[in-house]
Amino acid sequence: MLRTISLGSCVSVQGLMVGQLADGKIVIKVDEKTFVGYPVAGSRTS
């Protein structure tokens, strides 16, 4: 599943989710690199 995480106040990364950590962070993979951060809340329109 494609997910977006926040690495800081201005940096976000989008990639394939490969895992979830106990502290609420998720792990995503982009090409050969992995990144760990907090998931970005999605927006919903009605």
CHARMM-style PDB file with segment names, atoms N, HN, CA, C and O in Angstrom:
ATOM      1  N   MET     1       0.840  -1.161   0.000  1.00  0.00      PROA
ATOM      2  CA  MET     1       0.000   0.000   0.000  1.00  0.00      PROA
ATOM      3  C   MET     1       0.898   1.241   0.000  1.00  0.00      PROA
ATOM      4  O   MET     1       1.886   1.289   0.732  1.00  0.00      PROA
ATOM      5  N   LEU     2       0.567   2.221  -0.797  1.00  0.00      PROA
ATOM      6  HN  LEU     2      -0.236   2.182  -1.392  1.00  0.00      PROA
ATOM      7  CA  LEU     2       1.302   3.470  -0.884  1.00  0.00      PROA
ATOM      8  C   LEU     2       0.958   4.341   0.313  1.00  0.00      PROA
ATOM      9  O   LEU     2      -0.217   4.588   0.586  1.00  0.00      PROA
ATOM     10  N   ARG     3       1.980   4.810   1.033  1.00  0.00      PROA
ATOM     11  HN  ARG     3       2.935   4.609   0.812  1.00  0.00      PROA
ATOM     12  CA  ARG     3       1.766   5.635   2.234  1.00  0.00      PROA
ATOM     13  C   ARG     3       2.698   6.840   2.201  1.00  0.00      PROA
ATOM     14  O   ARG     3       3.730   6.822   1.530  1.00  0.00      PROA
ATOM     15  N   THR     4       2.327   7.877   2.928  1.00  0.00      PROA
ATOM     16  HN  THR     4       1.489   7.891   3.473  1.00  0.00      PROA
ATOM     17  CA  THR     4       3.133   9.083   3.061  1.00  0.00      PROA
ATOM     18  C   THR     4       3.499   9.240   4.527  1.00  0.00      PROA
ATOM     19  O   THR     4       2.650   9.105   5.408  1.00  0.00      PROA
ATOM     20  N   ILE     5       4.786   9.529   4.783  1.00  0.00      PROA
ATOM     21  HN  ILE     5       5.476   9.639   4.067  1.00  0.00      PROA
ATOM     22  CA  ILE     5       5.236   9.764   6.156  1.00  0.00      PROA
ATOM     23  C   ILE     5       5.884  11.136   6.253  1.00  0.00      PROA
ATOM     24  O   ILE     5       6.328  11.708   5.257  1.00  0.00      PROA
ATOM     25  N   SER     6       5.928  11.642   7.459  1.00  0.00      PROA
ATOM     26  HN  SER     6       5.568  11.178   8.268  1.00  0.00      PROA
ATOM     27  CA  SER     6       6.574  12.913   7.743  1.00  0.00      PROA
ATOM     28  C   SER     6       7.912  12.645   8.425  1.00  0.00      PROA
ATOM     29  O   SER     6       7.985  11.933   9.427  1.00  0.00      PROA
ATOM     30  N   LEU     7       8.978  13.236   7.853  1.00  0.00      PROA
ATOM     31  HN  LEU     7       8.918  13.814   7.039  1.00  0.00      PROA
ATOM     32  CA  LEU     7      10.308  13.078   8.438  1.00  0.00      PROA
ATOM     33  C   LEU     7      10.711  14.291   9.255  1.00  0.00      PROA
ATOM     34  O   LEU     7      11.687  14.239  10.003  1.00  0.00      PROA
ATOM     35  N   GLY     8       9.993  15.350   9.124  1.00  0.00      PROA
ATOM     36  HN  GLY     8       9.200  15.393   8.516  1.00  0.00      PROA
ATOM     37  CA  GLY     8      10.272  16.584   9.849  1.00  0.00      PROA
ATOM     38  C   GLY     8       9.105  17.528   9.649  1.00  0.00      PROA
ATOM     39  O   GLY     8       8.032  17.111   9.214  1.00  0.00      PROA
ATOM     40  N   SER     9       9.307  18.794   9.963  1.00  0.00      PROA
ATOM     41  HN  SER     9      10.179  19.133  10.317  1.00  0.00      PROA
ATOM     42  CA  SER     9       8.205  19.737   9.819  1.00  0.00      PROA
ATOM     43  C   SER     9       7.914  20.077   8.365  1.00  0.00      PROA
ATOM     44  O   SER     9       6.798  20.483   8.040  1.00  0.00      PROA
ATOM     45  N   CYS    10       8.900  19.920   7.483  1.00  0.00      PROA
ATOM     46  HN  CYS    10       9.807  19.591   7.747  1.00  0.00      PROA
ATOM     47  CA  CYS    10       8.713  20.302   6.078  1.00  0.00      PROA
ATOM     48  C   CYS    10       9.018  19.189   5.089  1.00  0.00      PROA
ATOM     49  O   CYS    10       8.899  19.399   3.882  1.00  0.00      PROA
ATOM     50  N   VAL    11       9.407  18.019   5.561  1.00  0.00      PROA
ATOM     51  HN  VAL    11       9.504  17.848   6.541  1.00  0.00      PROA
ATOM     52  CA  VAL    11       9.827  16.943   4.665  1.00  0.00      PROA
ATOM     53  C   VAL    11       8.874  15.760   4.789  1.00  0.00      PROA
ATOM     54  O   VAL    11       8.607  15.273   5.888  1.00  0.00      PROA
ATOM     55  N   SER    12       8.365  15.304   3.638  1.00  0.00      PROA
ATOM     56  HN  SER    12       8.582  15.700   2.746  1.00  0.00      PROA
ATOM     57  CA  SER    12       7.544  14.101   3.618  1.00  0.00      PROA
ATOM     58  C   SER    12       8.030  13.202   2.493  1.00  0.00      PROA
ATOM     59  O   SER    12       8.596  13.665   1.503  1.00  0.00      PROA
ATOM     60  N   VAL    13       7.794  11.893   2.669  1.00  0.00      PROA
ATOM     61  HN  VAL    13       7.335  11.516   3.473  1.00  0.00      PROA
ATOM     62  CA  VAL    13       8.237  10.891   1.702  1.00  0.00      PROA
ATOM     63  C   VAL    13       7.067   9.959   1.442  1.00  0.00      PROA
ATOM     64  O   VAL    13       6.325   9.613   2.360  1.00  0.00      PROA
ATOM     65  N   GLN    14       6.904   9.554   0.185  1.00  0.00      PROA
ATOM     66  HN  GLN    14       7.507   9.836  -0.561  1.00  0.00      PROA
ATOM     67  CA  GLN    14       5.836   8.648  -0.186  1.00  0.00      PROA
ATOM     68  C   GLN    14       6.428   7.391  -0.801  1.00  0.00      PROA
ATOM     69  O   GLN    14       7.297   7.467  -1.669  1.00  0.00      PROA
ATOM     70  N   GLY    15       5.957   6.231  -0.348  1.00  0.00      PROA
ATOM     71  HN  GLY    15       5.251   6.169   0.357  1.00  0.00      PROA
ATOM     72  CA  GLY    15       6.455   4.963  -0.868  1.00  0.00      PROA
ATOM     73  C   GLY    15       5.604   3.803  -0.395  1.00  0.00      PROA
ATOM     74  O   GLY    15       4.531   3.994   0.177  1.00  0.00      PROA
ATOM     75  N   LEU    16       6.096   2.595  -0.638  1.00  0.00      PROA
ATOM     76  HN  LEU    16       6.968   2.440  -1.102  1.00  0.00      PROA
ATOM     77  CA  LEU    16       5.374   1.387  -0.252  1.00  0.00      PROA
ATOM     78  C   LEU    16       5.616   1.065   1.215  1.00  0.00      PROA
ATOM     79  O   LEU    16       6.760   1.032   1.668  1.00  0.00      PROA
ATOM     80  N   MET    17       4.544   0.828   1.951  1.00  0.00      PROA
ATOM     81  HN  MET    17       3.615   0.855   1.582  1.00  0.00      PROA
ATOM     82  CA  MET    17       4.649   0.499   3.369  1.00  0.00      PROA
ATOM     83  C   MET    17       5.179  -0.920   3.522  1.00  0.00      PROA
ATOM     84  O   MET    17       4.676  -1.853   2.896  1.00  0.00      PROA
ATOM     85  N   VAL    18       6.206  -1.075   4.364  1.00  0.00      PROA
ATOM     86  HN  VAL    18       6.615  -0.318   4.873  1.00  0.00      PROA
ATOM     87  CA  VAL    18       6.774  -2.397   4.601  1.00  0.00      PROA
ATOM     88  C   VAL    18       6.660  -2.840   6.053  1.00  0.00      PROA
ATOM     89  O   VAL    18       6.916  -4.004   6.362  1.00  0.00      PROA
ATOM     90  N   GLY    19       6.279  -1.931   6.954  1.00  0.00      PROA
ATOM     91  HN  GLY    19       6.071  -0.985   6.704  1.00  0.00      PROA
ATOM     92  CA  GLY    19       6.139  -2.335   8.351  1.00  0.00      PROA
ATOM     93  C   GLY    19       5.657  -1.201   9.229  1.00  0.00      PROA
ATOM     94  O   GLY    19       5.582  -0.046   8.809  1.00  0.00      PROA
ATOM     95  N   GLN    20       5.328  -1.564  10.473  1.00  0.00      PROA
ATOM     96  HN  GLN    20       5.389  -2.502  10.814  1.00  0.00      PROA
ATOM     97  CA  GLN    20       4.873  -0.593  11.461  1.00  0.00      PROA
ATOM     98  C   GLN    20       5.602  -0.859  12.766  1.00  0.00      PROA
ATOM     99  O   GLN    20       5.760  -2.010  13.171  1.00  0.00      PROA
ATOM    100  N   LEU    21       6.044   0.203  13.425  1.00  0.00      PROA
ATOM    101  HN  LEU    21       5.915   1.138  13.097  1.00  0.00      PROA
ATOM    102  CA  LEU    21       6.767   0.076  14.681  1.00  0.00      PROA
ATOM    103  C   LEU    21       5.829   0.277  15.861  1.00  0.00      PROA
ATOM    104  O   LEU    21       4.738   0.825  15.708  1.00  0.00      PROA
ATOM    105  N   ALA    22       6.250  -0.161  17.021  1.00  0.00      PROA
ATOM    106  HN  ALA    22       7.137  -0.606  17.146  1.00  0.00      PROA
ATOM    107  CA  ALA    22       5.423  -0.099  18.224  1.00  0.00      PROA
ATOM    108  C   ALA    22       5.138   1.335  18.672  1.00  0.00      PROA
ATOM    109  O   ALA    22       4.133   1.582  19.339  1.00  0.00      PROA
ATOM    110  N   ASP    23       6.011   2.284  18.313  1.00  0.00      PROA
ATOM    111  HN  ASP    23       6.827   2.083  17.771  1.00  0.00      PROA
ATOM    112  CA  ASP    23       5.832   3.672  18.742  1.00  0.00      PROA
ATOM    113  C   ASP    23       4.926   4.480  17.801  1.00  0.00      PROA
ATOM    114  O   ASP    23       4.789   5.692  17.968  1.00  0.00      PROA
ATOM    115  N   GLY    24       4.310   3.819  16.819  1.00  0.00      PROA
ATOM    116  HN  GLY    24       4.422   2.834  16.683  1.00  0.00      PROA
ATOM    117  CA  GLY    24       3.387   4.494  15.916  1.00  0.00      PROA
ATOM    118  C   GLY    24       3.992   4.895  14.583  1.00  0.00      PROA
ATOM    119  O   GLY    24       3.270   5.296  13.670  1.00  0.00      PROA
ATOM    120  N   LYS    25       5.294   4.791  14.462  1.00  0.00      PROA
ATOM    121  HN  LYS    25       5.880   4.465  15.203  1.00  0.00      PROA
ATOM    122  CA  LYS    25       5.945   5.119  13.200  1.00  0.00      PROA
ATOM    123  C   LYS    25       5.755   3.972  12.205  1.00  0.00      PROA
ATOM    124  O   LYS    25       5.527   2.828  12.598  1.00  0.00      PROA
ATOM    125  N   ILE    26       5.851   4.295  10.912  1.00  0.00      PROA
ATOM    126  HN  ILE    26       6.036   5.224  10.593  1.00  0.00      PROA
ATOM    127  CA  ILE    26       5.783   3.258   9.893  1.00  0.00      PROA
ATOM    128  C   ILE    26       7.049   3.300   9.042  1.00  0.00      PROA
ATOM    129  O   ILE    26       7.736   4.319   8.966  1.00  0.00      PROA
ATOM    130  N   VAL    27       7.336   2.172   8.409  1.00  0.00      PROA
ATOM    131  HN  VAL    27       6.779   1.345   8.471  1.00  0.00      PROA
ATOM    132  CA  VAL    27       8.517   2.024   7.567  1.00  0.00      PROA
ATOM    133  C   VAL    27       8.040   1.933   6.128  1.00  0.00      PROA
ATOM    134  O   VAL    27       7.169   1.127   5.799  1.00  0.00      PROA
ATOM    135  N   ILE    28       8.627   2.777   5.262  1.00  0.00      PROA
ATOM    136  HN  ILE    28       9.335   3.431   5.529  1.00  0.00      PROA
ATOM    137  CA  ILE    28       8.296   2.717   3.848  1.00  0.00      PROA
ATOM    138  C   ILE    28       9.567   2.493   3.042  1.00  0.00      PROA
ATOM    139  O   ILE    28      10.671   2.785   3.501  1.00  0.00      PROA
ATOM    140  N   LYS    29       9.390   1.969   1.830  1.00  0.00      PROA
ATOM    141  HN  LYS    29       8.492   1.733   1.458  1.00  0.00      PROA
ATOM    142  CA  LYS    29      10.512   1.699   0.947  1.00  0.00      PROA
ATOM    143  C   LYS    29      10.331   2.478  -0.345  1.00  0.00      PROA
ATOM    144  O   LYS    29       9.272   2.440  -0.971  1.00  0.00      PROA
ATOM    145  N   VAL    30      11.391   3.189  -0.733  1.00  0.00      PROA
ATOM    146  HN  VAL    30      12.251   3.221  -0.224  1.00  0.00      PROA
ATOM    147  CA  VAL    30      11.423   3.927  -1.989  1.00  0.00      PROA
ATOM    148  C   VAL    30      12.664   3.450  -2.730  1.00  0.00      PROA
ATOM    149  O   VAL    30      13.787   3.697  -2.291  1.00  0.00      PROA
ATOM    150  N   ASP    31      12.464   2.768  -3.851  1.00  0.00      PROA
ATOM    151  HN  ASP    31      11.552   2.566  -4.207  1.00  0.00      PROA
ATOM    152  CA  ASP    31      13.559   2.128  -4.586  1.00  0.00      PROA
ATOM    153  C   ASP    31      14.295   1.180  -3.646  1.00  0.00      PROA
ATOM    154  O   ASP    31      13.698   0.208  -3.182  1.00  0.00      PROA
ATOM    155  N   GLU    32      15.551   1.423  -3.352  1.00  0.00      PROA
ATOM    156  HN  GLU    32      16.036   2.212  -3.729  1.00  0.00      PROA
ATOM    157  CA  GLU    32      16.332   0.550  -2.473  1.00  0.00      PROA
ATOM    158  C   GLU    32      16.507   1.130  -1.069  1.00  0.00      PROA
ATOM    159  O   GLU    32      17.193   0.528  -0.242  1.00  0.00      PROA
ATOM    160  N   LYS    33      15.906   2.278  -0.785  1.00  0.00      PROA
ATOM    161  HN  LYS    33      15.350   2.767  -1.456  1.00  0.00      PROA
ATOM    162  CA  LYS    33      16.062   2.939   0.510  1.00  0.00      PROA
ATOM    163  C   LYS    33      14.812   2.769   1.356  1.00  0.00      PROA
ATOM    164  O   LYS    33      13.700   2.710   0.833  1.00  0.00      PROA
ATOM    165  N   THR    34      15.004   2.690   2.670  1.00  0.00      PROA
ATOM    166  HN  THR    34      15.908   2.738   3.095  1.00  0.00      PROA
ATOM    167  CA  THR    34      13.876   2.637   3.596  1.00  0.00      PROA
ATOM    168  C   THR    34      13.882   3.883   4.466  1.00  0.00      PROA
ATOM    169  O   THR    34      14.941   4.404   4.817  1.00  0.00      PROA
ATOM    170  N   PHE    35      12.693   4.352   4.810  1.00  0.00      PROA
ATOM    171  HN  PHE    35      11.833   3.928   4.525  1.00  0.00      PROA
ATOM    172  CA  PHE    35      12.522   5.542   5.631  1.00  0.00      PROA
ATOM    173  C   PHE    35      11.556   5.218   6.756  1.00  0.00      PROA
ATOM    174  O   PHE    35      10.633   4.421   6.583  1.00  0.00      PROA
ATOM    175  N   VAL    36      11.773   5.845   7.924  1.00  0.00      PROA
ATOM    176  HN  VAL    36      12.522   6.492   8.064  1.00  0.00      PROA
ATOM    177  CA  VAL    36      10.912   5.650   9.089  1.00  0.00      PROA
ATOM    178  C   VAL    36      10.378   7.014   9.522  1.00  0.00      PROA
ATOM    179  O   VAL    36      11.137   7.972   9.664  1.00  0.00      PROA
ATOM    180  N   GLY    37       9.079   7.090   9.728  1.00  0.00      PROA
ATOM    181  HN  GLY    37       8.462   6.311   9.613  1.00  0.00      PROA
ATOM    182  CA  GLY    37       8.484   8.345  10.175  1.00  0.00      PROA
ATOM    183  C   GLY    37       7.041   8.155  10.576  1.00  0.00      PROA
ATOM    184  O   GLY    37       6.497   7.052  10.526  1.00  0.00      PROA
ATOM    185  N   TYR    38       6.426   9.269  10.979  1.00  0.00      PROA
ATOM    186  HN  TYR    38       6.868  10.165  11.020  1.00  0.00      PROA
ATOM    187  CA  TYR    38       5.026   9.215  11.387  1.00  0.00      PROA
ATOM    188  C   TYR    38       4.133   9.357  10.171  1.00  0.00      PROA
ATOM    189  O   TYR    38       4.419  10.169   9.291  1.00  0.00      PROA
ATOM    190  N   PRO    39       3.046   8.578  10.100  1.00  0.00      PROA
ATOM    191  CA  PRO    39       2.144   8.671   8.943  1.00  0.00      PROA
ATOM    192  C   PRO    39       1.449  10.035   8.885  1.00  0.00      PROA
ATOM    193  O   PRO    39       1.106  10.622   9.911  1.00  0.00      PROA
ATOM    194  N   VAL    40       1.256  10.513   7.670  1.00  0.00      PROA
ATOM    195  HN  VAL    40       1.535  10.036   6.836  1.00  0.00      PROA
ATOM    196  CA  VAL    40       0.530  11.763   7.444  1.00  0.00      PROA
ATOM    197  C   VAL    40      -0.951  11.436   7.334  1.00  0.00      PROA
ATOM    198  O   VAL    40      -1.342  10.529   6.600  1.00  0.00      PROA
ATOM    199  N   ALA    41      -1.763  12.172   8.062  1.00  0.00      PROA
ATOM    200  HN  ALA    41      -1.445  12.909   8.659  1.00  0.00      PROA
ATOM    201  CA  ALA    41      -3.214  11.939   8.017  1.00  0.00      PROA
ATOM    202  C   ALA    41      -3.738  12.324   6.656  1.00  0.00      PROA
ATOM    203  O   ALA    41      -3.424  13.393   6.134  1.00  0.00      PROA
ATOM    204  N   GLY    42      -4.539  11.449   6.083  1.00  0.00      PROA
ATOM    205  HN  GLY    42      -4.795  10.580   6.507  1.00  0.00      PROA
ATOM    206  CA  GLY    42      -5.125  11.722   4.781  1.00  0.00      PROA
ATOM    207  C   GLY    42      -6.290  12.688   4.881  1.00  0.00      PROA
ATOM    208  O   GLY    42      -6.951  12.767   5.916  1.00  0.00      PROA
ATOM    209  N   SER    43      -6.540  13.420   3.812  1.00  0.00      PROA
ATOM    210  HN  SER    43      -6.002  13.356   2.971  1.00  0.00      PROA
ATOM    211  CA  SER    43      -7.690  14.318   3.801  1.00  0.00      PROA
ATOM    212  C   SER    43      -8.860  13.613   3.148  1.00  0.00      PROA
ATOM    213  O   SER    43      -8.681  12.835   2.211  1.00  0.00      PROA
ATOM    214  N   ARG    44     -10.028  13.878   3.631  1.00  0.00      PROA
ATOM    215  HN  ARG    44     -10.173  14.511   4.392  1.00  0.00      PROA
ATOM    216  CA  ARG    44     -11.243  13.279   3.081  1.00  0.00      PROA
ATOM    217  C   ARG    44     -12.214  14.389   2.717  1.00  0.00      PROA
ATOM    218  O   ARG    44     -12.444  15.324   3.484  1.00  0.00      PROA
ATOM    219  N   THR    45     -12.764  14.259   1.547  1.00  0.00      PROA
ATOM    220  HN  THR    45     -12.577  13.499   0.924  1.00  0.00      PROA
ATOM    221  CA  THR    45     -13.771  15.229   1.119  1.00  0.00      PROA
ATOM    222  C   THR    45     -15.122  14.540   1.042  1.00  0.00      PROA
ATOM    223  O   THR    45     -15.200  13.355   0.717  1.00  0.00      PROA
ATOM    224  N   SER    46     -16.172  15.265   1.334  1.00  0.00      PROA
ATOM    225  HN  SER    46     -16.109  16.227   1.598  1.00  0.00      PROA
ATOM    226  CA  SER    46     -17.502  14.657   1.285  1.00  0.00      PROA
ATOM    227  C   SER    46     -18.352  15.271   0.214  1.00  0.00      PROA
ATOM    228  OT1 SER    46     -19.503  14.874   0.037  1.00  0.00      PROA
TER     229      SER     46
END
